[in-house]
Amino acid sequence: ALHRQHWFEIVVAVSIIINAIQMGIQVDTEGVKFWDDFFGVLEHVWVCIFFLEMMVKIFELRAAYFYCGFNLLDFVLVSASVFDTWIMEIVQGDSSGLQGLATLRIVRISRIIRLLR
């Protein structure tokens, strides 16, 4: 299964760490047009990576995907991110303001601990 491949887990873990670092830097650079634009593009990259990860796992695990707490957390976070980043941008021309969920995304770092076991 692809989601159990070591390289796949490393790509996801590195993406989570870089995304967390980016969110920290983003707080300090908010309001600077270049950085706002740059981090806006990165947000699309992260949503794409995490959406693809979720879809691979759902495809491979089927209903068993929803029996794991980490997967449920990812499902909620990724679904909210897809809604905010892609759907609301199409509907409103901007995100819906669900950026409060960004702090919850830090919880993904706990997945790194699970991967290290």
C-alpha positions in Angstrom: 0.0 0.0 0.0 1.3 3.4 -1.0 0.4 5.1 2.3 2.7 2.6 4.2 5.7 3.2 1.9 8.5 4.8 3.9 9.1 7.5 1.3 5.4 8.5 1.4 5.5 8.8 5.2 8.6 10.9 5.0 7.1 13.3 2.3 4.0 13.7 4.5 6.1 14.2 7.7 8.4 16.8 6.1 5.4 18.6 4.6 3.8 18.8 8.1 7.0 20.2 9.6 7.6 22.7 6.8 3.9 23.8 6.9 4.2 24.4 10.7 7.3 26.4 10.3 5.7 28.4 7.5 2.6 29.2 9.7 5.0 30.5 12.4 6.8 32.7 9.9 3.5 33.8 8.4 2.4 35.3 11.6 5.5 37.6 11.8 5.2 38.7 8.2 1.5 39.3 7.9 0.6 42.5 6.0 3.7 42.4 3.8 2.3 41.9 0.3 5.1 39.8 -1.0 4.9 37.3 1.9 1.1 37.3 1.9 1.2 36.4 -1.8 3.9 33.8 -1.3 2.2 32.1 1.6 -1.1 32.2 -0.2 0.5 30.1 -3.0 2.1 27.8 -0.4 -1.3 27.3 1.2 -2.6 25.8 -2.1 0.5 23.5 -2.2 -0.1 22.3 1.3 -3.8 21.7 0.7 -3.0 19.8 -2.4 -0.4 17.6 -0.7 -2.6 16.8 2.3 -5.7 16.3 0.1 -3.8 13.8 -2.0 -2.5 12.0 1.1 -6.1 11.8 2.5 -7.4 10.5 -0.8 -4.7 7.8 -1.1 -5.4 6.6 2.4 -9.2 6.6 1.9 -8.8 4.7 -1.4 -6.5 2.1 0.2 -8.2 1.8 3.6 -11.8 2.4 2.6 -14.0 2.5 5.7 -11.1 1.5 8.0 -9.7 5.0 7.3 -12.3 6.5 9.6 -11.4 4.2 12.5 -8.2 6.0 13.3 -8.3 9.2 15.3 -5.4 10.8 13.4 -7.3 10.1 10.1 -10.4 11.7 11.5 -8.5 14.8 12.5 -6.9 14.9 9.1 -10.3 14.5 7.4 -11.8 17.4 9.3 -8.7 19.7 8.8 -8.2 18.8 5.1 -12.0 19.2 4.4 -12.1 22.6 6.1 -8.9 23.6 4.2 -10.3 22.5 0.9 -13.5 24.4 1.6 -11.7 27.6 2.8 -8.9 27.6 0.2 -10.5 26.3 -2.9 -14.3 26.4 -2.7 -14.8 29.8 -0.9 -12.2 31.4 -3.2 -14.3 30.4 -6.2 -17.6 31.5 -4.5 -16.4 34.7 -2.8 -13.1 35.5 -4.5 -11.4 35.1 -1.2 -11.1 32.6 1.6 -13.9 32.3 4.1 -11.8 33.3 7.1 -11.4 29.8 8.6 -7.8 30.7 9.3 -8.6 29.9 13.0 -8.2 26.3 12.0 -4.6 27.0 11.2 -3.7 26.6 14.8 -5.4 23.2 14.9 -3.2 22.1 12.0 -0.2 22.3 14.4 -1.7 19.2 16.0 -0.6 17.3 12.8 2.9 17.5 14.3 1.8 14.8 16.7 1.6 12.5 13.7 5.4 12.8 13.4 5.7 11.1 16.8 3.6 8.3 15.6 5.7 7.9 12.5 8.9 7.8 14.6 7.6 4.8 16.6 
